[in-house]
Amino acid sequence: MTELPEHAPADRMGVLLAAYQYGLGSCFRCSRQGVQVARIGEITSDGDETPRYACRRCVQELLTMHDHGMERMDGRSRMVQIPRTPRGAVAN
């Protein structure tokens, strides 16, 4: 039996959404459970890491928010590095 080719999205958003690896889980953003989610990052504190997963709909909304933010910045990427002060240390 011949396998059908996977549908390859042509638009930018479709390509971005397809780049994530999805599995069943709960979305941290909309709280839906038992939906396809992708790991989008983590929260780190005191050396511990808590992964964050979002559903396709929320991933798309977050990507759209990012695109709109980039448009407001004239499309130029700007990074700001905020120095971290170790716990217990006094910031200058």
C-alpha distances in whole Angstrom, upper triangle without the diagonal:
4,6,9,13,15,18,21,24,27,30,32,32,28,28,30,29,25,27,28,26,26,27,28,32,35,37,40,41,40,40,37,35,32,30,28,31,31,34,36,39,42,45,47,51,53,50,48,44,43,39,39,36,35,33,31,34,36,35,35,38,39,38,39,43,42,42,45,47,46,47,50,51,50,47,49,47,50,50,53,54,56,58,57,60,60,61,64,65,67,66,68
4,6,9,12,15,18,21,23,27,29,29,25,25,28,26,23,25,26,25,25,26,28,32,35,35,39,39,39,39,36,35,31,30,27,29,29,32,34,37,40,44,46,49,52,49,47,43,42,38,37,34,34,31,29,32,35,33,32,36,37,35,37,40,40,39,42,44,43,44,47,48,47,44,45,44,47,48,50,51,53,55,55,58,58,59,63,63,65,64,66
4,6,9,12,15,18,21,24,26,26,22,21,24,23,19,21,22,21,21,22,24,28,31,32,35,36,35,35,33,31,28,26,23,26,26,28,30,33,36,40,42,46,48,45,43,40,38,34,34,31,30,27,25,28,31,29,29,32,33,31,33,37,36,35,38,40,39,41,44,44,44,41,42,41,44,44,47,48,50,52,51,55,54,56,59,60,62,60,62
4,6,9,12,15,17,21,23,23,19,19,22,21,17,20,21,20,20,22,24,28,30,30,34,34,34,34,31,30,27,25,22,25,25,28,29,33,36,39,42,45,48,45,43,39,38,34,33,30,28,26,23,26,29,27,26,30,31,29,31,34,34,33,36,38,37,38,41,42,41,38,40,39,42,42,45,46,49,51,51,54,54,55,59,59,61,59,61
4,6,8,12,14,18,20,20,16,16,19,18,15,17,19,18,19,21,23,27,29,29,32,32,32,33,31,30,27,24,21,23,23,26,27,30,33,37,39,43,46,43,41,37,36,32,31,28,27,24,22,24,27,25,24,28,29,26,28,31,31,30,33,35,34,35,38,39,38,35,36,36,39,39,42,43,46,48,48,51,51,53,56,57,58,56,58
4,6,9,12,15,17,17,13,13,16,14,11,13,15,15,15,18,20,23,26,26,29,29,29,29,27,26,24,21,18,20,19,22,23,27,30,34,36,40,42,40,38,34,33,29,27,24,23,21,18,21,23,21,20,24,25,23,25,28,27,27,30,32,31,32,35,36,35,32,34,33,36,36,39,40,42,45,45,48,48,49,53,53,55,53,55
4,6,9,12,14,14,10,11,14,13,10,13,15,15,16,19,21,24,26,25,28,28,27,29,26,26,24,21,18,19,19,22,23,26,30,33,36,40,43,41,38,35,33,29,27,24,22,20,17,19,21,19,18,22,23,21,22,26,25,24,27,29,28,29,32,33,33,30,32,31,34,35,38,39,41,44,44,48,48,49,53,53,55,53,55
4,6,9,11,12,8,8,11,11,8,11,14,15,16,19,22,24,26,25,28,27,27,29,27,27,25,22,19,19,18,21,21,25,28,32,34,38,41,39,37,33,32,28,26,23,22,20,16,18,21,18,17,21,21,19,20,24,23,21,25,27,26,26,30,30,30,26,28,28,31,32,35,36,39,41,42,45,46,47,51,51,52,50,52
4,6,8,8,5,6,9,9,8,10,13,15,16,19,22,24,25,23,26,25,25,27,25,26,25,21,18,19,18,20,20,24,27,31,33,37,40,38,36,33,31,27,25,22,20,18,14,16,18,16,14,17,19,16,17,20,20,18,21,24,22,23,26,27,26,23,26,25,29,30,33,34,37,40,40,44,45,46,50,50,51,48,50
4,7,9,7,7,10,11,11,13,16,18,19,23,25,27,28,26,28,27,27,30,28,29,28,24,21,22,21,23,22,26,29,32,35,39,42,40,39,35,33,30,27,25,23,21,17,18,20,18,15,19,20,16,17,20,20,17,20,23,21,21,25,26,25,22,24,24,28,29,32,34,37,40,41,44,46,47,51,51,51,49,50
4,6,5,6,9,10,11,13,15,18,19,23,25,26,27,24,26,25,25,28,26,28,27,24,21,21,20,22,21,24,28,30,33,37,40,39,37,33,32,28,26,23,21,19,16,16,18,16,13,16,17,13,13,17,16,14,17,19,18,18,21,22,21,19,21,21,25,27,30,32,34,38,39,42,43,45,49,48,49,46,48
4,5,5,6,9,10,11,13,17,18,22,24,25,26,23,24,23,24,26,26,27,27,23,20,20,18,20,18,21,25,27,30,34,37,36,34,31,29,26,23,21,19,18,15,15,16,14,11,14,14,11,11,14,13,11,14,16,15,15,19,19,19,16,18,18,21,23,26,28,31,34,35,39,40,42,45,45,45,43,44
4,5,5,6,9,10,12,15,16,19,21,22,22,19,21,19,20,23,22,24,23,20,17,16,15,17,15,19,22,25,28,32,35,34,32,28,27,23,21,18,16,15,11,12,13,10,7,10,11,8,8,12,12,10,13,15,15,15,18,19,19,17,19,18,21,23,26,28,30,33,34,37,39,40,44,43,44,42,43
4,5,5,6,9,11,13,14,18,20,21,22,19,22,20,21,23,22,23,22,18,16,16,15,17,16,20,23,26,29,33,36,35,33,29,27,24,21,19,16,14,11,12,14,11,9,12,14,11,12,15,15,14,17,19,18,19,22,23,23,20,22,22,25,26,29,30,33,36,36,40,41,42,46,45,46,44,46
4,6,5,6,9,12,14,18,20,22,23,21,23,22,23,25,24,25,24,20,17,16,15,17,16,19,23,26,28,32,35,33,32,28,27,23,21,19,17,16,13,14,16,12,11,15,15,12,13,16,15,14,18,19,18,19,23,23,23,19,21,20,23,24,27,29,31,34,35,38,39,41,44,44,45,43,45
4,5,5,7,11,13,16,19,20,20,18,20,19,20,22,22,23,22,19,15,14,12,14,12,15,19,22,25,29,32,30,28,25,23,20,18,16,14,14,11,12,13,9,9,12,11,8,11,14,12,12,15,17,16,17,20,21,21,18,19,18,21,21,24,26,28,31,31,35,36,37,41,41,42,39,41
4,5,6,9,10,13,16,17,17,15,17,16,17,19,18,19,19,15,12,11,10,12,11,15,18,22,25,28,31,30,28,24,22,19,16,14,11,10,7,9,10,7,7,11,11,9,11,14,13,14,17,18,18,20,22,23,24,21,22,21,23,24,26,27,29,32,32,36,36,37,41,41,43,40,42
4,6,8,9,13,15,17,19,17,20,19,20,22,20,21,19,16,12,12,10,13,13,17,20,24,26,30,33,31,29,25,24,20,18,15,14,12,10,12,14,11,11,14,14,12,15,18,17,17,20,22,21,23,26,26,26,23,25,23,26,26,29,30,32,34,34,38,38,39,43,43,45,43,45
4,7,9,13,16,18,19,18,19,20,21,22,21,22,21,17,14,12,10,11,11,14,18,21,24,28,30,28,27,23,22,18,17,15,14,13,11,14,15,11,12,15,14,12,15,18,16,16,20,21,20,22,25,25,25,22,23,21,23,23,26,27,29,31,31,35,35,37,40,40,42,40,42
4,6,10,13,14,15,14,16,17,18,19,18,18,17,14,11,9,6,8,8,12,15,19,21,25,28,26,24,20,18,15,13,11,10,11,9,13,13,9,11,14,13,12,15,17,16,17,20,21,21,23,26,26,27,23,24,22,24,23,26,26,28,30,30,33,33,34,38,39,40,38,41
4,7,11,12,14,14,16,18,19,19,18,17,15,13,9,8,6,8,10,13,15,19,21,25,28,25,23,19,18,14,13,11,11,11,10,14,14,12,14,17,16,15,19,21,20,21,24,25,25,27,29,29,30,27,28,26,27,26,29,29,30,32,31,34,34,35,39,39,41,40,42
4,7,9,11,11,14,16,16,16,15,14,12,9,6,5,5,8,10,14,16,19,22,25,28,26,23,20,18,14,13,9,9,8,8,12,13,11,13,16,16,16,19,21,20,22,25,25,26,28,30,31,32,29,30,28,29,28,30,31,32,34,33,36,35,36,40,40,42,41,44
4,6,10,11,14,16,16,15,13,12,9,8,5,6,7,9,12,15,17,20,22,25,28,26,23,20,17,14,13,10,10,9,11,14,15,13,16,19,18,19,22,23,23,25,28,28,29,31,33,34,35,32,33,31,32,31,33,33,34,35,34,36,36,36,40,41,43,42,45
4,7,10,13,15,15,13,11,8,6,5,5,6,9,11,14,16,18,20,23,26,28,27,23,20,17,14,13,10,10,9,11,14,14,14,17,19,19,20,23,24,25,27,29,29,31,33,34,35,37,34,35,33,34,33,34,34,35,37,35,37,37,37,40,42,44,43,46
4,7,10,12,12,10,9,6,5,6,6,6,9,10,13,15,15,17,20,23,26,24,21,18,14,12,11,8,9,8,11,14,13,14,17,18,18,20,22,23,24,26,28,28,30,32,33,34,36,34,35,32,33,32,33,33,33,34,33,35,34,34,37,39,41,40,43
4,6,9,9,6,6,4,6,6,8,7,10,11,13,14,14,16,19,22,24,24,20,17,14,11,9,7,7,8,11,12,11,13,16,16,16,19,21,21,22,25,26,26,28,31,32,33,35,33,34,31,32,30,31,31,31,33,31,33,33,32,36,37,39,38,41
4,5,6,5,6,7,9,8,8,6,9,10,10,12,13,15,18,21,24,23,20,17,13,11,8,6,4,5,9,10,8,10,13,13,13,15,17,17,19,21,22,23,25,27,28,29,31,29,30,28,29,27,28,29,29,31,29,32,31,31,34,36,37,36,39
4,6,5,8,9,12,11,12,9,11,10,10,11,11,12,15,18,21,21,18,15,11,10,6,6,6,8,12,12,9,11,14,13,12,16,18,17,18,21,22,22,24,26,27,28,30,29,29,27,27,26,26,26,26,28,26,28,28,28,31,32,34,33,36
4,6,8,11,14,12,13,11,12,12,11,12,13,14,17,20,23,23,21,18,14,13,9,8,6,8,11,10,7,9,12,10,10,13,15,14,16,18,19,19,22,24,24,25,28,26,28,25,26,25,25,26,25,28,27,29,29,29,32,34,35,33,36
4,6,9,12,11,13,11,13,14,14,16,16,17,21,23,26,27,24,21,17,16,12,10,8,8,11,9,7,11,13,11,12,15,16,16,18,20,21,21,24,25,26,28,30,29,30,28,29,28,29,29,29,32,30,33,33,32,36,37,38,37,40
4,6,10,10,12,11,14,14,15,16,16,17,20,22,25,26,22,20,16,15,12,10,9,9,13,12,10,13,16,15,15,18,19,19,21,24,24,25,27,29,29,31,33,32,33,31,31,30,31,31,31,33,31,33,33,32,35,37,38,37,40
4,7,7,10,10,13,15,16,18,18,20,23,25,28,28,25,22,18,16,13,11,9,8,11,11,10,13,15,15,16,19,20,20,22,24,25,26,28,30,31,32,35,33,34,32,33,32,33,34,33,36,34,36,36,35,39,40,42,41,44
4,6,9,9,13,14,16,18,19,20,23,25,28,28,24,21,18,16,14,11,10,9,12,13,13,15,17,18,18,21,23,23,25,27,28,29,31,33,34,35,37,35,37,34,35,34,35,35,35,37,35,37,36,36,39,41,43,42,45
4,7,9,12,15,17,19,20,22,25,27,30,29,25,22,19,17,15,12,11,10,12,14,14,16,18,19,20,22,24,25,26,28,29,30,32,34,35,37,39,36,38,35,36,35,36,37,37,39,37,39,38,38,41,43,45,44,47
4,6,10,13,15,18,19,21,24,27,30,29,26,23,19,16,14,11,9,7,9,10,11,13,15,16,17,19,20,22,23,25,26,28,29,31,32,34,35,33,35,32,34,33,34,35,35,37,36,38,38,38,41,43,45,43,46
4,7,10,13,16,18,20,24,27,30,28,25,22,19,15,13,9,8,6,7,10,11,11,13,15,16,17,19,20,21,23,25,26,27,29,31,32,33,31,32,30,32,31,33,33,34,36,35,37,37,37,41,42,44,43,45
4,7,9,12,14,17,20,23,26,25,22,18,15,12,10,6,5,4,6,9,9,9,12,13,13,15,17,18,19,21,23,24,25,27,29,29,31,28,30,27,29,28,29,29,30,32,31,34,33,34,37,38,40,39,42
4,6,9,12,15,18,21,24,23,20,16,14,10,8,5,6,6,8,11,10,8,11,13,12,13,16,17,17,19,22,22,23,25,27,27,29,26,27,24,26,25,26,26,27,29,28,31,31,32,35,36,38,37,39
4,6,8,12,14,18,21,19,16,13,11,7,6,4,7,9,11,13,12,10,13,15,13,14,17,18,17,19,22,22,22,25,27,27,29,26,26,23,24,22,24,24,24,26,25,28,27,28,32,33,35,33,36
4,7,10,13,17,20,19,17,13,11,8,6,6,7,10,11,13,10,8,11,12,10,11,14,14,13,16,18,18,19,22,23,23,25,22,23,20,20,19,20,20,21,23,23,26,26,27,30,31,33,31,33
4,7,10,13,17,15,13,10,9,6,5,7,9,13,14,16,13,11,15,15,12,13,17,16,15,18,20,19,20,23,24,23,26,23,23,20,20,18,18,18,19,20,19,22,22,23,27,27,29,28,30
4,6,10,13,12,10,6,5,4,5,8,11,15,17,19,16,14,18,18,15,16,20,19,17,21,23,21,22,26,26,25,28,26,25,22,22,19,19,18,18,19,18,20,20,20,24,25,27,26,28
4,7,10,10,8,6,5,6,7,11,14,17,20,21,17,17,20,20,16,19,21,20,19,22,24,22,23,27,27,26,29,27,27,23,22,19,19,17,17,18,15,17,17,17,21,22,24,23,26
4,7,6,6,4,6,9,11,14,17,21,23,24,21,20,24,23,20,22,25,23,22,25,27,24,25,29,29,28,31,29,28,24,23,20,19,17,16,16,13,15,14,14,18,19,21,20,24
4,5,5,7,9,12,14,17,20,24,26,27,24,23,27,26,23,25,28,25,24,28,29,27,28,32,31,30,33,32,30,27,25,22,20,18,16,16,12,13,12,11,14,16,18,18,22
4,6,8,11,14,17,21,24,27,30,31,28,27,30,30,27,29,31,29,28,32,33,30,31,35,34,33,36,35,33,30,28,24,22,20,18,16,13,13,10,9,12,14,17,18,22
4,7,10,13,16,19,23,26,29,30,27,26,30,29,26,28,31,29,28,31,33,30,31,35,35,33,36,34,33,29,27,24,23,20,18,17,14,14,12,12,15,17,20,20,23
4,7,10,13,16,20,23,26,28,25,24,28,27,24,26,29,28,27,30,32,30,31,34,34,33,36,34,33,29,28,25,24,21,20,20,16,17,15,14,18,20,23,23,26
4,6,10,13,16,20,22,24,21,20,24,24,21,23,26,25,24,27,29,27,28,32,32,31,34,32,31,27,26,23,22,21,20,20,17,19,17,17,20,22,25,24,28
4,7,10,13,17,20,21,18,18,22,22,19,21,24,23,22,26,27,26,27,31,31,30,33,31,31,27,27,24,24,22,21,22,19,21,20,19,23,25,27,27,30
4,7,10,14,16,18,16,15,18,19,16,18,21,21,20,23,25,24,25,29,29,29,32,29,29,26,25,23,23,22,22,23,21,23,22,22,26,27,30,29,32
4,7,10,13,15,12,11,15,15,13,15,18,17,17,20,22,21,23,26,27,27,29,27,27,24,24,22,23,22,22,24,22,24,24,24,28,29,31,30,33
4,7,10,12,10,9,13,14,12,14,17,17,17,20,22,22,23,26,27,27,30,27,28,25,26,24,25,25,25,27,26,28,28,28,32,33,34,33,36
4,7,8,6,6,9,10,9,12,14,14,15,18,19,20,21,24,25,26,28,25,27,24,25,24,25,26,26,28,27,30,30,30,34,35,36,35,38
4,5,5,6,9,10,10,12,14,15,16,18,20,21,22,24,26,27,29,27,28,26,27,27,28,29,30,32,31,34,34,34,38,39,40,39,41
4,6,5,6,9,10,10,12,14,15,16,18,20,21,22,24,26,27,25,26,25,27,26,28,29,30,33,33,36,36,36,40,41,42,40,43
4,6,5,6,9,10,11,12,14,15,17,18,20,21,23,25,26,24,26,25,26,27,28,30,31,33,33,36,37,37,41,41,42,40,43
4,5,5,6,8,10,10,12,14,15,16,18,20,21,23,25,23,24,23,24,24,25,26,27,30,29,32,33,33,37,38,39,37,39
4,5,5,6,9,10,11,12,14,15,17,18,20,21,23,20,22,20,22,22,23,25,26,28,28,31,32,33,36,37,38,36,38
4,5,5,6,9,10,10,12,14,15,16,19,20,21,19,21,20,22,22,24,26,27,31,31,34,35,36,39,40,40,38,40
4,5,5,6,9,10,11,12,14,15,17,19,20,18,21,19,21,22,23,25,26,29,29,33,34,34,38,38,39,36,38
4,5,5,6,9,10,11,12,14,15,17,19,17,18,17,18,18,20,21,22,26,26,29,30,31,34,35,35,33,35
4,5,5,6,9,10,11,12,14,15,17,14,16,15,17,17,20,22,23,26,27,30,32,33,36,36,37,34,36
4,5,5,6,9,10,11,12,14,15,14,16,16,18,19,21,23,25,28,29,32,34,35,39,38,39,36,38
4,5,5,6,9,10,11,13,15,13,15,14,16,17,18,21,22,26,26,30,31,32,36,35,35,33,34
4,5,5,6,9,10,11,13,11,12,11,13,14,16,18,20,23,24,28,30,31,34,34,34,31,33
4,5,5,6,9,10,11,9,11,11,13,15,18,21,23,26,27,31,33,35,38,37,37,34,35
4,5,5,6,9,10,9,12,12,14,16,18,21,23,27,28,31,34,35,38,38,37,34,35
4,5,5,6,9,8,10,10,11,13,15,18,19,23,25,28,30,32,35,34,34,31,31
4,5,5,7,5,7,7,9,12,14,17,20,23,25,29,31,33,36,35,35,31,32
4,5,5,5,8,10,12,15,17,21,23,27,29,32,35,36,39,38,38,34,35
4,5,7,9,11,12,15,16,20,22,25,27,31,33,35,38,37,36,32,33
4,5,6,8,8,11,13,17,19,23,25,29,31,33,36,35,34,30,30
4,6,9,10,14,16,20,22,26,28,32,35,37,40,38,37,34,34
4,6,9,13,16,19,22,25,28,31,34,36,39,37,37,34,34
4,6,10,13,16,19,22,25,29,31,34,37,35,34,31,31
4,7,10,13,16,19,22,25,28,30,33,32,32,28,29
4,7,10,13,16,19,22,25,28,30,29,28,25,25
4,6,10,13,15,19,21,24,27,25,25,22,22
4,6,10,12,16,19,21,24,22,21,18,19
4,6,9,13,15,18,21,19,19,16,16
4,6,10,13,15,18,16,15,12,13
4,7,10,13,15,13,13,10,11
4,6,9,12,10,11,9,11
4,6,8,6,7,6,9
4,6,6,8,9,12
4,5,8,10,14
4,7,9,13
4,6,9
4,6
4
